[in-house]
């Protein structure tokens, strides 16, 4: 099953620096603990996204329609794209 613009989905993610593998953001508690990102009281759970509504970075949003339910899919976003 693939997704389309307007679909509501829940995503888990792990954001890392490509060159170092350092985790800087995640929705997964165990990964947060391993990467020293865990904060007591913070909720680690899948994030609700509406595809095509700009709730996430454009490059990620564009890639969501190419992903399949239940499959892990890497998305590479260059720093230039994040900064605008």
C-alpha positions in Angstrom: 0.0 0.0 0.0 1.4 3.4 -1.0 0.3 6.8 0.2 -1.1 9.9 -1.5 -1.5 13.6 -0.8 -4.0 14.2 2.0 -3.5 10.8 3.7 -3.1 10.9 7.5 -0.3 8.7 8.6 1.7 8.0 11.7 5.5 7.8 11.2 8.4 6.8 13.4 11.7 8.2 12.4 15.4 8.4 13.4 17.2 11.5 12.1 21.0 11.2 11.9 24.0 13.1 10.6 25.1 11.1 7.5 28.8 11.6 8.0 28.9 10.6 11.7 25.8 8.6 12.2 24.9 10.8 15.2 21.2 10.7 16.1 19.8 14.2 16.6 16.1 13.5 16.6 13.8 10.5 16.9 10.3 9.3 17.8 11.6 6.0 19.2 12.3 5.9 23.0 15.0 3.2 22.9 16.9 5.0 20.2 16.7 8.3 22.2 18.2 6.5 25.2 21.1 5.1 23.2 21.7 8.5 21.5 21.6 10.4 24.8 18.5 12.3 23.6 16.1 10.9 26.2 14.5 13.4 28.5 12.3 12.3 31.5 8.7 13.1 30.7 9.1 13.5 27.0 6.7 11.3 24.9 8.3 9.1 22.3 5.6 7.9 19.9 4.8 8.0 16.1 4.1 11.5 14.8 0.9 12.3 12.9 1.5 13.7 9.4 -0.9 14.8 6.7 1.0 14.2 3.4 1.3 17.3 1.3 0.3 19.7 4.0 3.8 20.9 4.9 3.8 19.4 8.4 7.3 18.1 7.7 10.3 19.1 5.6 9.3 19.3 1.9 11.9 16.6 0.9 10.4 14.2 3.4 6.9 15.1 2.5 7.7 14.4 -1.2 9.2 11.0 -0.4 6.2 9.9 1.7 4.2 9.1 -1.4 6.9 6.7 -2.6 6.9 4.8 0.7 5.0 1.6 1.6 3.2 0.8 4.8 5.4 -1.1 7.3 8.6 -0.7 5.3 11.6 1.3 6.5 12.7 3.9 3.9 15.8 6.1 4.1 15.4 9.8 3.1 18.5 11.9 2.6 18.0 15.7 3.1 20.9 18.0 2.5 21.6 20.9 4.9 21.0 23.4 2.2 17.4 22.1 1.8 16.7 22.4 5.5 18.0 26.0 5.7 15.7 27.1 2.8 
